[in-house]
Amino acid sequence: MVLVTGGTGLVGSHLLLHLIENGENVRAIYRNQDNIQKTKSVFELYKKGDLFEKINWLEADILDVPSLEVAFIDIDYVYHCAAFISFDPKDEESLRKTNIEGTANMVNFSIAKGIKKFCYVSSIAALGDIAPHETYITEETDWNPEKPHSDYAISKYGAEMEVWRALQEGLDIIIINPGVILGPIAATKIFDEGSVELYRKVANGLSFYTLGSTGFITVDDVVRISHELMKNDIKNERFTLIADNIVFQDILNTIADTLKVKRPAKHAKPLFMNFLWMADLVFSTLFFQKRHLTKATAKASYSKNLYANEKIKTALGTVFLDVHQYIKESLK
């Protein structure tokens, strides 16, 4: 049997659907009964509602050790998708606890229970820092602790260290580092975080664009490749998963054109983005509001990071979905 954490999120729900479609016997853990409806809505979105009933749901929490004892009964493979995503400095403690301590609990149980293979869904945020002589960030790029990183990036890097520790203790592992994961536009009716929030902002009339770039990938590719890696003999490796490096303006324009709304027309230069995050800091402090833009996210919006995907293409012969085409077709 396969155990999936984070099954009520964008990646986890799509992974559950993919696994069941491919004949896997699946158990998914949840913390809140209401969140299961999100996963059911994803199955219904693809007109696969009948397959939802095949999921073995179990109430458990990656931070609650006794509940995990039950969750791991009769489990052979683990996909650890659960994570806390935030770029608000106020969430530093929660990020470290959920992403690092929670992952440590998952790998400790996997070692103790003799799990055959463990897949950890990390992020390109946990990859290294490019050196002056380098062009692309790869799986081998060194992490430089002297350089600034968001609390989210640090928590995912720390979680990866727990997975690598498990490897030293005898657990076969796979780590994937996806770029920005794009789900279907229709998912805006189900989720309120991640890439779907990008769709929502454009739909509501986003005015500004930036010329920074990063790696993007569809959720379909993430779950398909994860499953292929777990079924393959490949083990004890990490893989960067990006379909392409794309300028933010280009992604925003594709979303706007697909939704038939006005394209963002004002270029937000680095100086303006830095002003915005400082203004957001003042506003959130004075009115006790959650941060919408931080120093880390502002910098990311104009940074031109390039990621290499040659390793996964060589290992599996992977052909990625075209991100722009996926956005256009996902509206259907």
C-alpha positions in Angstrom: 0.0 0.0 0.0 1.1 3.6 -0.7 0.9 6.4 1.9 0.4 10.0 0.7 0.8 13.0 2.9 -0.6 16.4 1.8 -3.4 14.7 -0.1 -5.7 17.6 0.3 -3.4 20.0 -1.5 -2.8 20.7 -5.2 0.0 18.2 -5.7 -1.3 15.6 -3.3 -4.8 15.5 -4.7 -3.5 15.2 -8.3 -1.1 12.5 -7.1 -3.9 10.5 -5.5 -5.9 10.6 -8.7 -2.8 9.5 -10.8 -1.9 6.7 -8.4 -5.5 5.3 -8.3 -5.8 5.5 -12.1 -2.7 3.4 -12.3 -4.0 0.7 -10.0 -2.2 1.6 -6.7 -3.8 0.9 -3.3 -3.6 4.2 -1.6 -4.0 5.6 2.0 -4.1 9.4 2.5 -3.9 11.2 5.8 -5.8 14.3 6.7 -6.0 16.8 9.6 -9.3 18.4 8.8 -12.3 16.4 7.6 -13.6 19.5 5.6 -10.4 19.6 3.5 -11.1 16.1 2.0 -13.8 17.9 0.0 -11.0 19.7 -1.9 -9.6 16.4 -3.1 -13.1 15.1 -4.0 -13.6 18.3 -6.1 -10.3 17.6 -8.0 -11.5 14.1 -8.9 -14.9 15.5 -10.0 -13.1 18.2 -12.0 -11.6 15.5 -14.2 -14.9 13.5 -14.1 -13.3 10.8 -12.0 -15.5 11.1 -9.0 -16.1 7.4 -8.8 -12.3 6.8 -8.1 -12.4 9.1 -5.1 -14.1 6.3 -3.1 -11.0 4.1 -3.5 -8.9 6.3 -1.2 -8.3 4.9 2.3 -8.5 8.1 4.4 -7.1 8.2 7.8 -7.0 11.2 10.3 -3.4 11.8 11.2 -0.8 14.6 11.4 2.9 14.5 10.5 3.6 16.3 13.8 1.5 13.8 15.9 3.7 10.7 16.3 1.0 8.4 17.8 -1.3 9.0 14.8 1.5 8.2 12.4 2.0 4.8 14.1 -1.5 3.8 12.8 -0.9 5.5 9.4 2.1 3.4 8.6 0.4 0.0 9.1 0.8 -2.2 6.0 2.6 0.7 4.0 5.3 -0.1 1.5 5.9 3.2 -0.3 5.6 6.8 0.9 5.0 10.1 -1.0 5.6 13.0 1.4 3.9 16.0 -0.2 2.7 17.8 3.0 4.3 21.1 3.6 3.6 24.6 5.0 4.2 27.3 2.4 4.6 30.9 3.5 7.0 33.7 2.8 5.9 35.7 5.8 8.8 36.1 8.4 6.2 35.7 11.2 5.7 32.1 10.1 9.3 31.1 10.6 8.6 28.8 13.6 5.7 27.1 11.9 7.7 26.6 8.7 10.6 24.9 10.5 8.3 22.8 12.7 6.1 21.5 9.9 8.6 21.2 7.1 11.6 20.0 9.1 10.2 18.3 12.2 7.3 16.8 10.2 9.7 15.4 7.6 11.9 14.0 10.3 8.9 12.1 11.8 8.0 10.7 8.3 11.5 9.4 7.6 11.9 8.0 11.1 8.8 6.0 10.7 9.8 4.9 7.2 13.1 3.6 8.6 11.5 1.9 11.5 8.8 0.3 9.4 11.1 -0.9 6.6 9.5 1.3 3.9 10.7 0.2 0.4 11.0 3.7 -1.1 10.4 7.3 0.1 9.6 10.2 -2.2 10.0 13.7 -0.8 8.4 16.6 -2.7 10.8 19.5 -2.1 11.2 22.7 -4.2 13.7 24.5 -6.4 13.9 26.9 -3.4 16.0 24.3 -1.7 18.5 24.0 -4.5 21.9 25.8 -4.3 23.1 29.3 -5.0 24.6 29.9 -8.5 28.3 30.9 -8.6 29.5 33.8 -10.8 30.9 31.4 -13.4 27.7 29.3 -13.6 24.6 29.8 -15.8 22.2 27.2 -14.6 21.2 25.9 -11.2 21.4 22.1 -11.1 21.0 19.3 -8.5 24.8 19.7 -7.8 24.8 23.5 -7.2 26.1 24.2 -3.7 23.9 25.7 -1.1 25.7 28.8 0.3 24.5 29.5 4.0 26.1 32.9 3.8 23.7 34.1 1.2 20.2 35.3 2.1 17.4 32.7 1.8 13.7 32.9 2.7 12.5 31.0 5.7 10.5 28.7 3.4 13.7 27.9 1.4 15.6 27.2 4.6 12.9 24.9 5.9 12.8 22.9 2.7 16.6 22.6 2.7 16.4 21.5 6.3 13.8 18.9 5.4 16.0 17.6 2.6 18.8 17.1 5.2 16.5 14.8 7.2 15.8 12.8 4.0 19.5 12.5 3.2 20.0 11.4 6.9 17.5 8.6 6.3 19.4 7.5 3.3 22.5 7.0 5.5 20.3 4.9 7.9 19.2 2.6 5.1 16.1 4.1 3.6 15.9 4.3 -0.2 14.8 7.8 -1.2 13.9 10.1 -4.1 13.8 13.8 -3.8 12.1 16.0 -6.4 12.6 19.7 -6.7 9.7 21.2 -8.7 9.6 24.7 -9.9 6.5 26.8 -9.7 3.7 24.2 -10.0 0.8 25.2 -12.2 -2.5 23.5 -11.8 -5.6 23.9 -14.0 -7.3 27.3 -14.0 -10.5 25.6 -12.8 -8.6 24.8 -9.6 -9.2 28.4 -8.5 -12.6 27.1 -7.4 -11.0 24.6 -5.1 -7.7 26.0 -3.7 -6.7 29.4 -2.5 -2.9 29.1 -2.5 0.1 28.6 -4.7 -0.2 29.0 -8.5 -4.0 29.2 -8.4 -3.6 32.5 -6.6 -1.7 33.8 -9.6 -4.6 33.0 -11.8 -6.9 34.8 -9.4 -4.8 37.9 -9.3 -4.7 38.2 -13.1 -8.5 37.6 -13.3 -9.0 40.4 -10.9 -7.0 42.8 -13.0 -3.4 42.6 -12.0 -1.7 45.8 -13.2 2.0 45.1 -12.8 4.4 42.6 -14.3 8.1 42.0 -13.7 10.9 40.7 -16.0 12.3 38.2 -13.6 12.2 34.5 -14.5 12.1 31.1 -12.8 11.3 27.4 -13.6 7.7 26.4 -14.2 6.1 22.9 -14.4 2.5 21.6 -14.6 1.1 19.5 -11.7 0.4 16.7 -14.2 4.1 16.4 -14.9 5.1 16.5 -11.2 2.8 13.6 -10.2 3.6 11.5 -13.4 7.3 11.9 -12.9 7.1 11.2 -9.2 5.3 7.9 -9.9 7.7 6.9 -12.6 10.7 7.5 -10.3 9.1 5.4 -7.5 8.3 2.5 -9.9 11.8 2.7 -11.5 15.0 1.2 -10.1 16.4 4.7 -9.7 17.0 5.5 -6.1 18.9 7.8 -3.7 18.9 10.7 -6.2 17.3 14.2 -6.4 15.8 15.7 -9.6 15.0 19.2 -10.6 11.6 19.2 -12.2 11.0 22.2 -14.5 9.5 22.2 -18.0 11.0 25.5 -18.9 12.5 28.7 -17.6 9.9 31.5 -18.3 9.8 35.2 -17.7 7.0 36.2 -15.4 5.6 38.7 -17.9 5.1 35.9 -20.4 3.3 33.7 -17.9 1.0 36.5 -16.9 0.3 37.4 -20.5 -0.7 33.8 -21.3 -3.0 33.7 -18.3 -4.6 37.0 -19.2 -5.1 36.0 -22.8 -6.6 32.7 -21.7 -9.0 34.4 -19.3 -9.7 37.1 -21.9 -8.8 39.9 -19.5 -6.4 42.8 -19.9 -2.7 42.0 -19.7 -0.7 43.5 -16.9 0.7 46.6 -18.6 3.0 48.3 -16.0 6.6 47.2 -15.6 7.4 46.9 -11.8 11.1 47.5 -11.7 13.3 46.3 -8.8 13.3 49.7 -7.1 9.5 49.8 -7.2 9.2 46.2 -5.9 11.5 47.0 -3.0 9.3 50.0 -2.2 6.2 47.8 -2.2 7.5 45.2 0.2 8.6 47.8 2.6 5.2 49.5 2.4 3.6 46.2 2.9 5.7 45.6 6.0 4.6 48.9 7.5 0.9 48.4 6.7 0.9 44.8 8.0 2.6 45.9 11.2 0.3 48.8 11.9 -2.9 47.0 11.1 -1.9 43.4 12.3 -2.4 42.0 8.8 -0.7 39.0 7.1 2.1 40.0 4.8 1.3 39.9 1.0 4.7 40.9 -0.2 8.0 40.2 1.5 11.6 41.1 0.8 12.2 37.5 -0.4 9.1 37.4 -2.8 9.9 40.9 -4.1 13.5 39.8 -4.9 12.3 36.6 -6.5 10.0 38.6 -8.8 12.9 40.3 -10.6 15.6 37.7 -10.2 16.5 35.8 -13.4 17.2 32.3 -12.2 17.7 29.5 -14.7 17.3 25.9 -13.8 18.6 22.8 -15.6 16.3 19.8 -16.2 18.8 17.6 -18.1 19.2 15.0 -15.3 15.5 13.9 -15.3 15.3 14.0 -19.1 18.4 11.7 -19.2 17.1 9.4 -16.5 13.6 8.9 -17.7 13.5 10.4 -21.2 11.0 12.9 -19.9 9.1 15.1 -22.3 7.4 17.9 -20.4 4.0 19.4 -21.2 4.2 22.9 -22.7 3.3 25.2 -19.8 1.7 27.9 -22.0 -0.4 25.3 -23.8 -1.4 23.7 -20.5 -2.7 27.0 -19.2 -4.8 27.5 -22.3 -6.2 24.0 -22.3 -6.8 23.9 -18.6 -9.6 26.4 -18.9 -11.7 23.6 -20.4 
